[in-house]
Amino acid sequence: MPDTWISPERVLMGPGPSNIHPRVLRAMAQQTIGHLDPHFLVLMDRVGEGLRHLFQTRNPVTLAISGTGMSGMEACLVNLVEPGDRVVVGVHGYFGERLVDLAARVGGEVTRVEVEWGRALDPAALIDAVRRVRPALVACVHAETSTGVLQPVEEIAAAAREAGALMLLDTVTSLGGVEVRIDDWGVDAAYSGTQKCVGCPSGLAPVTFSERAMERVRRRSTRVPSFYFDLALLSQYWGTERIYHHTAPANMLFGLNEALDMIAAEGLEVRYARHQRNARALRAGLQAMGLRLFADEAYWLPSLTTVCIPEGVNDLPVRQALLRDWNLEIGGGLGPVRGRVWRIGLMGHTSSPANVLYALHGLHSVLAGLGVSLPDGLAAAAQALEASA
Ligand SMILES: *Cc1c(COP(=O)(O)O)cnc(C)c1O
């Protein structure tokens, strides 16, 4: 074995993680400080403010859980669901299935409202279920990373509120890349992850809880079954009490603070437009190559594009060649679309015109090497970039 190990310089265009801006990496390399150091408390307040801006919320309980996106999902469900509570989950892909799984694990009685993968949930079907079931919680995924679908949520959240239910939203692949408006949409709780559009390594899960959601947590008849994810305890550490709960991963928060500063400096609207523009160019390039996009066109997700693997082409050899010869990572399909689609992410710092052109060229070249000759997508992508410059 060599006596050092060096991370290869990948272009990360899978479903996450995405590439990290050098500013964020440098911020993370600063000296560690204690989790109750006055300087650290200043940083936590800044991170809270930055997350409120990003989530577009005034919720005082807005913080970063120490853990990946799944820990955010788990934190929301262990706090908001008690055994026997009715939960309506909209399922339009793999992460909707996970919401069902986790809600059931904490004793929720789950009603699923499903739609075929690649399509958006029908708000009418969800609203109907909410009125029929009268659940305590309604949950769905905003950006389905398994299908590349962006789900409109306003109508669903309004129906939840009308029925007296809380609305929970998975924003793991939307936050930082696609507009998220927690307060305007009437969403009561949301979670995300740092490694997709926010622009950090994985390891933190931003969450936000409305006053209504915190009221539900305080009025539980059973204790939250997890100490680590107990929002009442976590909010005592993140709030003014500053009561020790766990040793916060300081360097991860250095990185998140820097990423949030960069997001604020870029501006939310400009950032969303950048994700939209690059995704448009990628899709134009893929379509010019004669490839078919998997998701329903009306709901295309800017941070992740799903493209159908052409007839007769094997998934794995293509992705392996991209990684080996091009240092380029893209994702394969999950569950029912495994081997049928590729998932190409353009998230955070990775969302750039250069990466769009690089990936299109790499894919074209790898397919040609395997004897699949397709038209070139570069001109179409460049044209799309110019059209929206
Ligand atoms: C990635 C992802 C998750 C899980 O996040 P991890 O950081 O992998 O734990 C949850 N929901 C969606 C929509 C995701 O894309």
The ligand as an SDF file (V2000), in Angstrom:
LIG
                    3D

 15 15  0  0  0  0  0  0  0  0999 V2000
  -30.1280   12.2890   -0.9230 C   0  0  0  0  0  0  0  0  0  0  0  0
  -31.5440   12.3510   -0.4590 C   0  0  0  0  0  0  0  0  0  0  0  0
  -31.9200   11.9670    0.8310 C   0  0  0  0  0  0  0  0  0  0  0  0
  -30.9780   11.3250    1.8040 C   0  0  0  0  0  0  0  0  0  0  0  0
  -29.9050   12.0950    2.1400 O   0  0  0  0  0  0  0  0  0  0  0  0
  -28.5230   11.4330    2.6610 P   0  0  0  0  0  0  0  0  0  0  0  0
  -27.6490   12.6170    2.8150 O   0  0  0  0  0  0  0  0  0  0  0  0
  -28.0920   10.4610    1.6240 O   0  0  0  0  0  0  0  0  0  0  0  0
  -28.7970   10.7730    3.9700 O   0  0  0  0  0  0  0  0  0  0  0  0
  -33.2410   12.1430    1.1930 C   0  0  0  0  0  0  0  0  0  0  0  0
  -34.1540   12.6480    0.3410 N   0  0  0  0  0  0  0  0  0  0  0  0
  -33.8310   13.0030   -0.9210 C   0  0  0  0  0  0  0  0  0  0  0  0
  -34.8620   13.5590   -1.8220 C   0  0  0  0  0  0  0  0  0  0  0  0
  -32.5080   12.8550   -1.3480 C   0  0  0  0  0  0  0  0  0  0  0  0
  -32.1900   13.1890   -2.5980 O   0  0  0  0  0  0  0  0  0  0  0  0
  1  2  1  0
  2  3  1  0
  2 14  2  0
  3  4  1  0
  3 10  2  0
  4  5  1  0
  5  6  1  0
  6  7  2  0
  6  8  1  0
  6  9  1  0
 10 11  1  0
 11 12  2  0
 12 13  1  0
 12 14  1  0
 14 15  1  0
M  END
$$$$
